[in-house]
């Protein structure tokens, strides 16, 4: 019984460790209001997800567009 509990605990810790890791991506962002450009880094499951997170929004409306670098 102790062996089963030990294996289950190890499996749970492994799943938590793997699920919390997100890769960091660079995104090229263009400001729609001021016309400036910058590079931001953001974590996500993939580059498109990370750049969507990096996009600044006001009341749900994007104020800049970010694309993977």
N, C-alpha and C positions, 0 to 999 in steps of 0.2 A: 504494500500500500504506500509506503514512504517513497518507493521508487517511482510510482505513478504520479504522485504529487510533485516530486522533484522535476520530472519530465514536463508535466503540465505547466509548472511555474517557469521553467526555462523557455517553453514555447510562447507563453504570454509575454515575457520580457523581450524575446526576439521579435515578436509581431509589433510591439510598441516601438522598439528601436527602429525597425524598418519603416514603419508608417509615418514617423515624425520627420524623416529626412526628406528634404526637398532641395533640388538643385537650384543654384542661383544663375539667372540668365541676365544678359545685357539687352536693353531695349533702346532703340532710337526713338525719341519722343519729339514731336513738333507741336508747339503751342499754337492753338487755333486763334487765340485772341491777340497775342503779341507777335506772332510769327517767328519766335525764337525756337531754337532746337537744342536739345541736350540728350545725354545718355544716362539712363537710370538702370540700376540693377534691382531685381526683385526675385523672390523665390516662388516657385510654382511646380506643378506636376509636369508641365512642358513649357516651351518658350512662349507659345501663344497665350497660355493661361497666365504666365508671369507678366507679360506685357499688358494684358487686360487689367491685372491688379495694379500695375504702375500708372495706368491712365488716370489722370486727375479728372474728377467729375464734380459739378456743382448741380445739386438737385437732380442727380441722375443723368445730366447732360454732359457729355465729354467736353472738356476745355482743352484737351490735347489728345493727339493720336500717337500711340506707341506701337512700334512694330519690332519684331526680333532683329537683333543686330547680326 
